[in-house]
Amino acid sequence: MTVDDRFRLRESGTVGPVPPDYTVTSTPEGIRVEAPDGGRLLYARSGPGAQPGGPPAEELPDGASAYTSASENQVDMVIVDAALRPEVIGELRRSGVIGVTTAVVAVGGDHRIRSPREFVRRARLWGALAPTDGTTMTCPPSVWPESRPRGPHRTLVTGGARSGKSTEAELRLLAEPKVVYAATGPIPDDATDPEWAERIALHIGRRPWWWRTEQTTELAGLLRERRGAVLVDCLGTWLTAVMDRSGLWEEEPPPDAEAHVDAAIEELLEAWRSTPAYVVAVTNEVGSGVVPATRAGRLFRDRLGLLNQRVGAESEEVVLVTAGRVVELR
């Protein structure tokens, strides 16, 4: 099957002549084209509300897709408007339409993404090709995408307030079929802190519909148990909770407060090293040149800075996000 000027696809159907003996079918996932030789291509639906079927993510065991027989639904190539809705890749992997032998082609790298280089970077993270305009491709393709990160793999995303670090962390996992979002901050309460509740609601609203959120500070156990993909947001709020439980914030902390914090950090680091999951963790850059005015502020800055160093040393990738731009540190 060759995709070139003779054969153009749009959300609503086909444009231009379809080669003889090719079958074109509209499915919930998109426009499916099958060649006489059995080659199968899908032009994925990317418009608002597009949502391949299948049971909720929490009903699927680790590593399972929504379909019992991937061969019945899997295609050889998928074309996705990855500038509009890259999470469609994750949805199709989850449903079994994209399998290990499916080539994912990301298109749509226009003004919606700041540069062709950035589009290629994102496509690599999603395990997709990003061909240039005018490229003629075959299905199955003659060139395959690079393998995307898979567990065990650890990425630390650091940055200042409103730098775009959480957005970058989420972007990295959009193409994963199953994601657990470990939220380590306080549980939102509309009555006592409506601003925080609204902030959390905005975060939840921008995540793909099949991601599962776990409100927890028990990160070590979660990292040891989970496979698939895990997003931790963030290490700063996790450390805050650990220091709070130990009493380290108090003017006269208990004698064993430091030991309790140290033990929790060691447990987390051991789980981080041994996790079978693909983990992306967000953390904060604090104290960049300003000495906090309070003892608690200085204590937190020092503790988090050292934690970031140690987690970074145990990570395959460390990236710094500033003003929405990503700098690869490792």
Contacts in CASP RR format, 6 or more apart in sequence:
PFRMAT RR
TARGET T0000
AUTHOR 0000-0000-0000
METHOD contacts of the structure
MODEL  1
MTVDDRFRLRESGTVGPVPPDYTVTSTPEGIRVEAPDGGRLLYARSGPGA
QPGGPPAEELPDGASAYTSASENQVDMVIVDAALRPEVIGELRRSGVIGV
TTAVVAVGGDHRIRSPREFVRRARLWGALAPTDGTTMTCPPSVWPESRPR
GPHRTLVTGGARSGKSTEAELRLLAEPKVVYAATGPIPDDATDPEWAERI
ALHIGRRPWWWRTEQTTELAGLLRERRGAVLVDCLGTWLTAVMDRSGLWE
EEPPPDAEAHVDAAIEELLEAWRSTPAYVVAVTNEVGSGVVPATRAGRLF
RDRLGLLNQRVGAESEEVVLVTAGRVVELR
1 22 0 8 1.000
1 33 0 8 1.000
1 35 0 8 1.000
1 37 0 8 1.000
1 39 0 8 1.000
1 41 0 8 1.000
1 76 0 8 1.000
1 138 0 8 1.000
1 139 0 8 1.000
2 136 0 8 1.000
2 137 0 8 1.000
2 138 0 8 1.000
2 139 0 8 1.000
3 41 0 8 1.000
3 79 0 8 1.000
3 136 0 8 1.000
3 137 0 8 1.000
3 138 0 8 1.000
3 139 0 8 1.000
4 136 0 8 1.000
6 16 0 8 1.000
6 17 0 8 1.000
6 19 0 8 1.000
7 14 0 8 1.000
7 16 0 8 1.000
7 17 0 8 1.000
7 18 0 8 1.000
7 19 0 8 1.000
7 33 0 8 1.000
8 14 0 8 1.000
8 15 0 8 1.000
8 16 0 8 1.000
9 15 0 8 1.000
9 31 0 8 1.000
9 33 0 8 1.000
9 43 0 8 1.000
9 79 0 8 1.000
10 43 0 8 1.000
11 30 0 8 1.000
11 31 0 8 1.000
11 43 0 8 1.000
11 45 0 8 1.000
11 46 0 8 1.000
11 47 0 8 1.000
13 24 0 8 1.000
13 26 0 8 1.000
13 31 0 8 1.000
14 24 0 8 1.000
14 31 0 8 1.000
18 24 0 8 1.000
18 33 0 8 1.000
19 35 0 8 1.000
21 35 0 8 1.000
21 36 0 8 1.000
22 33 0 8 1.000
22 34 0 8 1.000
22 35 0 8 1.000
22 36 0 8 1.000
23 33 0 8 1.000
23 34 0 8 1.000
24 31 0 8 1.000
24 32 0 8 1.000
24 33 0 8 1.000
25 31 0 8 1.000
25 32 0 8 1.000
25 33 0 8 1.000
25 34 0 8 1.000
26 32 0 8 1.000
27 42 0 8 1.000
28 45 0 8 1.000
28 52 0 8 1.000
28 53 0 8 1.000
29 42 0 8 1.000
29 44 0 8 1.000
29 45 0 8 1.000
29 52 0 8 1.000
29 92 0 8 1.000
29 95 0 8 1.000
29 97 0 8 1.000
30 42 0 8 1.000
30 43 0 8 1.000
30 44 0 8 1.000
30 45 0 8 1.000
30 50 0 8 1.000
31 42 0 8 1.000
31 43 0 8 1.000
32 40 0 8 1.000
32 41 0 8 1.000
32 42 0 8 1.000
32 43 0 8 1.000
32 75 0 8 1.000
33 40 0 8 1.000
33 41 0 8 1.000
33 42 0 8 1.000
33 43 0 8 1.000
34 40 0 8 1.000
34 41 0 8 1.000
35 41 0 8 1.000
35 139 0 8 1.000
39 75 0 8 1.000
39 76 0 8 1.000
39 139 0 8 1.000
39 140 0 8 1.000
40 74 0 8 1.000
40 75 0 8 1.000
40 76 0 8 1.000
40 77 0 8 1.000
40 139 0 8 1.000
41 75 0 8 1.000
41 76 0 8 1.000
41 77 0 8 1.000
41 78 0 8 1.000
41 79 0 8 1.000
41 139 0 8 1.000
42 75 0 8 1.000
42 77 0 8 1.000
42 78 0 8 1.000
42 79 0 8 1.000
42 92 0 8 1.000
42 97 0 8 1.000
43 79 0 8 1.000
44 50 0 8 1.000
44 78 0 8 1.000
44 79 0 8 1.000
44 80 0 8 1.000
44 81 0 8 1.000
44 88 0 8 1.000
44 92 0 8 1.000
45 88 0 8 1.000
46 80 0 8 1.000
46 81 0 8 1.000
46 84 0 8 1.000
46 85 0 8 1.000
46 88 0 8 1.000
47 81 0 8 1.000
47 84 0 8 1.000
47 85 0 8 1.000
50 85 0 8 1.000
50 88 0 8 1.000
51 91 0 8 1.000
51 209 0 8 1.000
52 66 0 8 1.000
52 88 0 8 1.000
52 91 0 8 1.000
52 92 0 8 1.000
52 94 0 8 1.000
52 95 0 8 1.000
52 97 0 8 1.000
53 66 0 8 1.000
53 95 0 8 1.000
54 66 0 8 1.000
54 67 0 8 1.000
54 94 0 8 1.000
54 95 0 8 1.000
55 66 0 8 1.000
56 210 0 8 1.000
57 94 0 8 1.000
57 178 0 8 1.000
57 179 0 8 1.000
57 210 0 8 1.000
57 211 0 8 1.000
57 212 0 8 1.000
58 212 0 8 1.000
60 66 0 8 1.000
60 94 0 8 1.000
60 178 0 8 1.000
62 178 0 8 1.000
62 226 0 8 1.000
62 227 0 8 1.000
62 228 0 8 1.000
63 177 0 8 1.000
63 178 0 8 1.000
63 227 0 8 1.000
63 228 0 8 1.000
65 93 0 8 1.000
65 94 0 8 1.000
65 95 0 8 1.000
65 96 0 8 1.000
65 177 0 8 1.000
66 94 0 8 1.000
66 95 0 8 1.000
66 96 0 8 1.000
67 73 0 8 1.000
67 95 0 8 1.000
67 96 0 8 1.000
70 96 0 8 1.000
70 99 0 8 1.000
73 95 0 8 1.000
73 96 0 8 1.000
73 97 0 8 1.000
74 96 0 8 1.000
74 97 0 8 1.000
74 98 0 8 1.000
74 99 0 8 1.000
74 101 0 8 1.000
74 102 0 8 1.000
75 97 0 8 1.000
75 98 0 8 1.000
75 102 0 8 1.000
76 101 0 8 1.000
76 102 0 8 1.000
76 103 0 8 1.000
76 139 0 8 1.000
76 140 0 8 1.000
77 102 0 8 1.000
77 103 0 8 1.000
77 104 0 8 1.000
77 105 0 8 1.000
77 137 0 8 1.000
77 139 0 8 1.000
77 140 0 8 1.000
77 141 0 8 1.000
78 89 0 8 1.000
78 92 0 8 1.000
78 97 0 8 1.000
78 98 0 8 1.000
78 102 0 8 1.000
78 103 0 8 1.000
78 104 0 8 1.000
78 105 0 8 1.000
79 105 0 8 1.000
79 107 0 8 1.000
80 86 0 8 1.000
80 88 0 8 1.000
80 89 0 8 1.000
80 92 0 8 1.000
80 104 0 8 1.000
80 105 0 8 1.000
80 106 0 8 1.000
80 107 0 8 1.000
80 128 0 8 1.000
81 88 0 8 1.000
81 107 0 8 1.000
81 108 0 8 1.000
82 88 0 8 1.000
82 89 0 8 1.000
82 106 0 8 1.000
82 107 0 8 1.000
82 108 0 8 1.000
82 109 0 8 1.000
82 119 0 8 1.000
82 122 0 8 1.000
82 123 0 8 1.000
82 126 0 8 1.000
82 128 0 8 1.000
82 130 0 8 1.000
83 107 0 8 1.000
83 108 0 8 1.000
83 109 0 8 1.000
83 110 0 8 1.000
83 112 0 8 1.000
83 113 0 8 1.000
83 119 0 8 1.000
84 108 0 8 1.000
84 112 0 8 1.000
86 106 0 8 1.000
86 122 0 8 1.000
86 126 0 8 1.000
86 171 0 8 1.000
86 174 0 8 1.000
86 175 0 8 1.000
87 174 0 8 1.000
87 175 0 8 1.000
87 208 0 8 1.000
89 98 0 8 1.000
89 104 0 8 1.000
89 106 0 8 1.000
89 126 0 8 1.000
89 127 0 8 1.000
89 128 0 8 1.000
89 174 0 8 1.000
89 175 0 8 1.000
90 98 0 8 1.000
90 174 0 8 1.000
90 175 0 8 1.000
90 176 0 8 1.000
90 177 0 8 1.000
90 208 0 8 1.000
91 208 0 8 1.000
91 210 0 8 1.000
92 98 0 8 1.000
93 99 0 8 1.000
93 175 0 8 1.000
93 176 0 8 1.000
93 177 0 8 1.000
94 177 0 8 1.000
94 178 0 8 1.000
94 210 0 8 1.000
96 177 0 8 1.000
98 104 0 8 1.000
101 140 0 8 1.000
103 129 0 8 1.000
103 139 0 8 1.000
103 140 0 8 1.000
103 141 0 8 1.000
103 144 0 8 1.000
103 145 0 8 1.000
104 126 0 8 1.000
104 127 0 8 1.000
104 128 0 8 1.000
104 129 0 8 1.000
104 145 0 8 1.000
104 175 0 8 1.000
105 128 0 8 1.000
105 129 0 8 1.000
105 130 0 8 1.000
105 131 0 8 1.000
105 137 0 8 1.000
105 141 0 8 1.000
106 119 0 8 1.000
106 122 0 8 1.000
106 123 0 8 1.000
106 126 0 8 1.000
106 128 0 8 1.000
106 129 0 8 1.000
106 130 0 8 1.000
107 130 0 8 1.000
107 131 0 8 1.000
108 119 0 8 1.000
109 116 0 8 1.000
109 119 0 8 1.000
109 130 0 8 1.000
113 119 0 8 1.000
113 122 0 8 1.000
116 130 0 8 1.000
116 132 0 8 1.000
119 130 0 8 1.000
120 130 0 8 1.000
121 326 0 8 1.000
122 171 0 8 1.000
123 129 0 8 1.000
123 130 0 8 1.000
123 145 0 8 1.000
124 145 0 8 1.000
124 146 0 8 1.000
124 148 0 8 1.000
125 148 0 8 1.000
125 149 0 8 1.000
125 171 0 8 1.000
125 172 0 8 1.000
125 175 0 8 1.000
126 148 0 8 1.000
126 174 0 8 1.000
126 175 0 8 1.000
127 145 0 8 1.000
127 146 0 8 1.000
127 147 0 8 1.000
127 148 0 8 1.000
127 175 0 8 1.000
128 145 0 8 1.000
128 175 0 8 1.000
129 141 0 8 1.000
129 143 0 8 1.000
129 144 0 8 1.000
129 145 0 8 1.000
131 137 0 8 1.000
148 175 0 8 1.000
149 155 0 8 1.000
149 172 0 8 1.000
149 278 0 8 1.000
149 316 0 8 1.000
149 317 0 8 1.000
150 278 0 8 1.000
151 227 0 8 1.000
151 228 0 8 1.000
151 275 0 8 1.000
151 276 0 8 1.000
151 277 0 8 1.000
151 278 0 8 1.000
151 279 0 8 1.000
152 274 0 8 1.000
152 275 0 8 1.000
152 276 0 8 1.000
152 277 0 8 1.000
152 278 0 8 1.000
153 278 0 8 1.000
153 279 0 8 1.000
153 316 0 8 1.000
153 317 0 8 1.000
154 272 0 8 1.000
154 275 0 8 1.000
154 279 0 8 1.000
154 281 0 8 1.000
154 314 0 8 1.000
154 315 0 8 1.000
154 316 0 8 1.000
154 317 0 8 1.000
155 169 0 8 1.000
155 172 0 8 1.000
155 279 0 8 1.000
155 280 0 8 1.000
155 281 0 8 1.000
155 315 0 8 1.000
155 316 0 8 1.000
155 317 0 8 1.000
155 318 0 8 1.000
155 319 0 8 1.000
156 281 0 8 1.000
156 283 0 8 1.000
156 308 0 8 1.000
156 311 0 8 1.000
156 312 0 8 1.000
156 315 0 8 1.000
156 317 0 8 1.000
156 318 0 8 1.000
156 319 0 8 1.000
157 165 0 8 1.000
157 168 0 8 1.000
157 169 0 8 1.000
157 172 0 8 1.000
157 280 0 8 1.000
157 281 0 8 1.000
157 282 0 8 1.000
157 283 0 8 1.000
157 319 0 8 1.000
157 321 0 8 1.000
158 165 0 8 1.000
158 282 0 8 1.000
158 283 0 8 1.000
158 284 0 8 1.000
158 285 0 8 1.000
158 308 0 8 1.000
158 318 0 8 1.000
158 319 0 8 1.000
158 320 0 8 1.000
158 321 0 8 1.000
159 165 0 8 1.000
159 283 0 8 1.000
159 284 0 8 1.000
159 285 0 8 1.000
159 320 0 8 1.000
159 321 0 8 1.000
159 322 0 8 1.000
160 284 0 8 1.000
160 285 0 8 1.000
160 286 0 8 1.000
160 288 0 8 1.000
160 321 0 8 1.000
160 322 0 8 1.000
161 284 0 8 1.000
163 285 0 8 1.000
163 321 0 8 1.000
163 322 0 8 1.000
163 323 0 8 1.000
163 324 0 8 1.000
164 321 0 8 1.000
164 324 0 8 1.000
165 282 0 8 1.000
165 283 0 8 1.000
165 321 0 8 1.000
166 203 0 8 1.000
166 233 0 8 1.000
166 234 0 8 1.000
166 282 0 8 1.000
167 324 0 8 1.000
168 319 0 8 1.000
168 321 0 8 1.000
168 324 0 8 1.000
168 326 0 8 1.000
169 231 0 8 1.000
169 233 0 8 1.000
169 280 0 8 1.000
169 281 0 8 1.000
169 282 0 8 1.000
170 206 0 8 1.000
170 207 0 8 1.000
170 231 0 8 1.000
172 280 0 8 1.000
173 179 0 8 1.000
173 229 0 8 1.000
173 231 0 8 1.000
173 278 0 8 1.000
173 280 0 8 1.000
174 208 0 8 1.000
176 228 0 8 1.000
176 229 0 8 1.000
176 278 0 8 1.000
178 210 0 8 1.000
178 228 0 8 1.000
178 229 0 8 1.000
179 208 0 8 1.000
179 210 0 8 1.000
179 211 0 8 1.000
179 212 0 8 1.000
179 228 0 8 1.000
179 229 0 8 1.000
179 230 0 8 1.000
179 231 0 8 1.000
180 211 0 8 1.000
180 212 0 8 1.000
180 213 0 8 1.000
180 214 0 8 1.000
180 222 0 8 1.000
180 226 0 8 1.000
180 229 0 8 1.000
180 230 0 8 1.000
180 231 0 8 1.000
181 207 0 8 1.000
181 211 0 8 1.000
181 212 0 8 1.000
181 213 0 8 1.000
181 214 0 8 1.000
181 231 0 8 1.000
181 233 0 8 1.000
182 214 0 8 1.000
182 216 0 8 1.000
182 219 0 8 1.000
182 222 0 8 1.000
182 230 0 8 1.000
182 231 0 8 1.000
182 232 0 8 1.000
182 233 0 8 1.000
183 200 0 8 1.000
183 203 0 8 1.000
183 213 0 8 1.000
183 214 0 8 1.000
183 215 0 8 1.000
183 216 0 8 1.000
183 233 0 8 1.000
184 216 0 8 1.000
184 217 0 8 1.000
184 219 0 8 1.000
184 232 0 8 1.000
184 233 0 8 1.000
184 234 0 8 1.000
184 235 0 8 1.000
184 236 0 8 1.000
184 237 0 8 1.000
184 238 0 8 1.000
184 241 0 8 1.000
185 215 0 8 1.000
185 217 0 8 1.000
185 234 0 8 1.000
185 237 0 8 1.000
185 238 0 8 1.000
185 240 0 8 1.000
185 241 0 8 1.000
186 193 0 8 1.000
186 196 0 8 1.000
186 237 0 8 1.000
187 215 0 8 1.000
188 196 0 8 1.000
188 197 0 8 1.000
188 199 0 8 1.000
188 200 0 8 1.000
188 201 0 8 1.000
189 196 0 8 1.000
189 197 0 8 1.000
190 197 0 8 1.000
203 233 0 8 1.000
204 213 0 8 1.000
207 213 0 8 1.000
211 231 0 8 1.000
214 222 0 8 1.000
216 222 0 8 1.000
217 238 0 8 1.000
217 241 0 8 1.000
217 242 0 8 1.000
219 232 0 8 1.000
219 238 0 8 1.000
219 268 0 8 1.000
219 271 0 8 1.000
220 264 0 8 1.000
220 267 0 8 1.000
220 268 0 8 1.000
220 270 0 8 1.000
220 271 0 8 1.000
221 271 0 8 1.000
222 230 0 8 1.000
223 230 0 8 1.000
223 268 0 8 1.000
223 271 0 8 1.000
223 272 0 8 1.000
223 274 0 8 1.000
223 275 0 8 1.000
223 277 0 8 1.000
223 279 0 8 1.000
224 271 0 8 1.000
224 274 0 8 1.000
224 275 0 8 1.000
226 275 0 8 1.000
226 276 0 8 1.000
226 277 0 8 1.000
227 276 0 8 1.000
227 277 0 8 1.000
228 276 0 8 1.000
228 277 0 8 1.000
228 278 0 8 1.000
229 277 0 8 1.000
229 278 0 8 1.000
229 279 0 8 1.000
229 280 0 8 1.000
230 275 0 8 1.000
230 277 0 8 1.000
230 278 0 8 1.000
230 279 0 8 1.000
230 280 0 8 1.000
231 279 0 8 1.000
231 280 0 8 1.000
231 281 0 8 1.000
231 282 0 8 1.000
232 238 0 8 1.000
232 279 0 8 1.000
232 280 0 8 1.000
232 281 0 8 1.000
232 282 0 8 1.000
233 281 0 8 1.000
233 282 0 8 1.000
234 281 0 8 1.000
234 282 0 8 1.000
234 283 0 8 1.000
234 284 0 8 1.000
235 281 0 8 1.000
235 282 0 8 1.000
235 283 0 8 1.000
235 284 0 8 1.000
235 304 0 8 1.000
235 307 0 8 1.000
235 308 0 8 1.000
235 311 0 8 1.000
236 283 0 8 1.000
236 284 0 8 1.000
236 304 0 8 1.000
236 307 0 8 1.000
238 268 0 8 1.000
239 300 0 8 1.000
239 303 0 8 1.000
239 304 0 8 1.000
239 307 0 8 1.000
240 300 0 8 1.000
242 260 0 8 1.000
242 261 0 8 1.000
242 264 0 8 1.000
242 265 0 8 1.000
243 249 0 8 1.000
243 261 0 8 1.000
243 299 0 8 1.000
243 300 0 8 1.000
243 303 0 8 1.000
245 260 0 8 1.000
246 253 0 8 1.000
246 254 0 8 1.000
246 256 0 8 1.000
246 257 0 8 1.000
246 258 0 8 1.000
246 260 0 8 1.000
246 261 0 8 1.000
246 264 0 8 1.000
247 253 0 8 1.000
247 254 0 8 1.000
247 257 0 8 1.000
248 257 0 8 1.000
248 258 0 8 1.000
248 260 0 8 1.000
248 261 0 8 1.000
248 299 0 8 1.000
249 296 0 8 1.000
249 299 0 8 1.000
250 257 0 8 1.000
251 295 0 8 1.000
261 303 0 8 1.000
265 307 0 8 1.000
265 310 0 8 1.000
269 310 0 8 1.000
269 311 0 8 1.000
269 314 0 8 1.000
272 279 0 8 1.000
272 311 0 8 1.000
272 314 0 8 1.000
272 315 0 8 1.000
273 314 0 8 1.000
281 311 0 8 1.000
283 304 0 8 1.000
283 307 0 8 1.000
283 308 0 8 1.000
283 311 0 8 1.000
284 304 0 8 1.000
285 308 0 8 1.000
285 320 0 8 1.000
286 300 0 8 1.000
286 301 0 8 1.000
286 304 0 8 1.000
286 305 0 8 1.000
287 301 0 8 1.000
291 298 0 8 1.000
292 298 0 8 1.000
292 300 0 8 1.000
292 301 0 8 1.000
312 318 0 8 1.000
312 330 0 8 1.000
315 330 0 8 1.000
316 330 0 8 1.000
317 328 0 8 1.000
317 330 0 8 1.000
318 328 0 8 1.000
318 329 0 8 1.000
318 330 0 8 1.000
319 326 0 8 1.000
319 327 0 8 1.000
319 328 0 8 1.000
319 329 0 8 1.000
320 326 0 8 1.000
320 327 0 8 1.000
320 329 0 8 1.000
321 327 0 8 1.000
END
